[in-house]
Amino acid sequence: MRRSRLVQAAIGAVVVAAGSVAAVVASGSANAASGTPLPAHVFAPYFEAYAGSSLSGLSQQSGAKYLTMAFIQTPSQGSCTAYWNGDTGLPIATSSFGSDINTIRANGGDVVPSFGGYAADSSGTELADSCTNVSSIAGQFEKLITTYNVTRIDLDVEVQSLDNSAGIDRRNKAIKMTEDWAAANGRTIQFVYTLPTTVNGLAASGLAVLQNAVANNARVDVVNMMTFDYYDGNNSHQMANDTRTSANGLINQLRQLYPSKTTTQLWSMVGITEMIGIDDFGAGETFTIADANSVLSWAKTQGIAELSFWALQRDNGGCPGGGAADNCSGISQSTWQFSHIFEPFTSGSSTTPPSSPSPTPSRSPSPTPTGPSGNGVVNGGFESGSLSPWTCTGNLGSVVSSPVHAGSKALKAAASSSDNAQCTQTIGVTPGRTYTLSAYVQGNYAFIGTTGAGGGDVSNWTASAPGYTKLSVTFSSGSSSTVRIWVHGWYGTGTIFVDDVTVA
């Protein structure tokens, strides 16, 4: 991950595991017992292993049972031996963090070690960049697995490592070799790729890493997106929304790489890592408490695999109004506030994700289909004076007399910091037809869309509509005879108004 511009820090990958109390074994020795596989959905903030903090101590203080340990790298270019932080005094051995890892496991958590990070990836000391022998790289992975009995390894690939095609190919060949070794020895192991992203999915360089993995038959279990430090010239990012659009773009990319997987399976490959507070770009990319609540709700709904942030040592309000730093978030917050918000993600509870990427969570059940077959929006102008048959999440929708686009009534959807005020109804459609959903909207961050049509979820939105503005989106009914249409605002951005919803 990206290091702070102020200090030589690094950021890593995603994490965690269920409560295994198996003892850590001696370095390099065989262990017949495989570690405990990770939960399907885990929250694990990054832990700066180079900062001198207590691994198990901060886990207990913050309440974060699962931690990602950043980073492992070689001490110099050309070396094939990995050390924690590249420090030869911290070898892959039980003498390095072994006691802490056992304490975390005894408390019901676990760790995921991470290779790479900004410092290693920019200095040639990332393992696969440094070592040119595939078997030796795989041997270091295997040593890590048997030493600490871990079941997941994260690989943080960014900056210069993204341009090292030989290193990329060696790394993926070593993943395949390690996976084969684990299968032959009755072990469970997963690999995570942590990659920088744009607001619309992976950049071409990150996508090439995954394409090479497919070519080498290397199984990638989670693709973890670093949804921060975009540096795209936009000085006013809406970070929670950027997370969602970035993940939707990733799903479309994964669908091309893994055409046999269902959309649900693709979402289960997604990891998200935020940088809490102000990131390296500056105040224009500030991940707020409201953003955290929004992302948590979305992550549960979509059924993603991992949710994390950089970094545990930053989860405090020790430097409000400051910039990116390794020991505080730069915003006003209580200590461990982000950790406490994200902790429920590890509970394993999540709703069934939509059949294809959607810009909005679908949190309310579909009502009984209503309306005439073929074009059936009922009460699209809200002139009845009631919501029916629309249903709105959190009781945040209501019918008002002003402002309206036409007639005497309109819908008011008042999003909160934890609910986007999604209002839906299910309508009848004729199979095999193309339709256009339209609505007039007013306010900031207004969305319209459909779920359950033959062409998958579709949507459109506007960041700002000071007066009523028409939004439209086209969808195909496919073999469906019903489709759910929806409108909503966005978390923490205020109230929107909707009028004259039609499907034609």
HELIX and SHEET records of a PDB file:
HELIX    1   1 LEU A   55  SER A   62  1                                   8    
HELIX    2   2 GLY A   98  ALA A  106  1                                   9    
HELIX    3   3 TYR A  118  ASP A  121  1                                   4    
HELIX    4   4 LEU A  127  SER A  130  1                                   4    
HELIX    5   5 VAL A  134  TYR A  148  1                                  15    
HELIX    6   6 VAL A  159  ASP A  163  5                                   5    
HELIX    7   7 SER A  165  ALA A  184  1                                  20    
HELIX    8   8 ALA A  204  ALA A  215  1                                  12    
HELIX    9   9 MET A  239  LEU A  257  1                                  19    
HELIX   10  10 THR A  263  TRP A  267  1                                   5    
HELIX   11  11 ILE A  289  GLN A  302  1                                  14    
HELIX   12  12 LEU A  312  ARG A  314  5                                   3    
HELIX   13  13 GLN A  337  PHE A  342  1                                   6    
HELIX   14  14 GLU A  343  SER A  347  5                                   5    
HELIX   15  15 THR A  393  ASN A  395  5                                   3    
SHEET    1   A 9 VAL A  42  PHE A  43  0                                        
SHEET    2   A 9 GLU A 306  TRP A 310  1                                        
SHEET    3   A 9 VAL A 270  MET A 275  1                                        
SHEET    4   A 9 VAL A 222  MET A 226  1                                        
SHEET    5   A 9 GLN A 190  PRO A 196  1                                        
SHEET    6   A 9 ARG A 152  ASP A 156  1                                        
SHEET    7   A 9 ASP A 110  GLY A 116  1                                        
SHEET    8   A 9 TYR A  66  GLN A  73  1                                        
SHEET    9   A 9 TYR A  46  GLU A  48  1                                        
SHEET    1   B 9 VAL A  42  PHE A  43  0                                        
SHEET    2   B 9 GLU A 306  TRP A 310  1                                        
SHEET    3   B 9 VAL A 270  MET A 275  1                                        
SHEET    4   B 9 VAL A 222  MET A 226  1                                        
SHEET    5   B 9 GLN A 190  PRO A 196  1                                        
SHEET    6   B 9 ARG A 152  ASP A 156  1                                        
SHEET    7   B 9 ASP A 110  GLY A 116  1                                        
SHEET    8   B 9 TYR A  66  GLN A  73  1                                        
SHEET    9   B 9 TYR A  83  TRP A  84 -1                                        
SHEET    1   C 2 GLY A 277  ASP A 279  0                                        
SHEET    2   C 2 GLY A 282  PHE A 287 -1                                        
SHEET    1   D 5 THR A 391  CYS A 392  0                                        
SHEET    2   D 5 CYS A 423  GLY A 428 -1                                        
SHEET    3   D 5 THR A 482  HIS A 488 -1                                        
SHEET    4   D 5 THR A 434  THR A 451 -1                                        
SHEET    5   D 5 VAL A 458  SER A 476 -1                                        
SHEET    1   E 7 THR A 391  CYS A 392  0                                        
SHEET    2   E 7 CYS A 423  GLY A 428 -1                                        
SHEET    3   E 7 THR A 482  HIS A 488 -1                                        
SHEET    4   E 7 THR A 434  THR A 451 -1                                        
SHEET    5   E 7 THR A 495  VAL A 503 -1                                        
SHEET    6   E 7 ALA A 410  ALA A 414 -1                                        
SHEET    7   E 7 GLY A 397  VAL A 400 -1                                        
END                                                                             
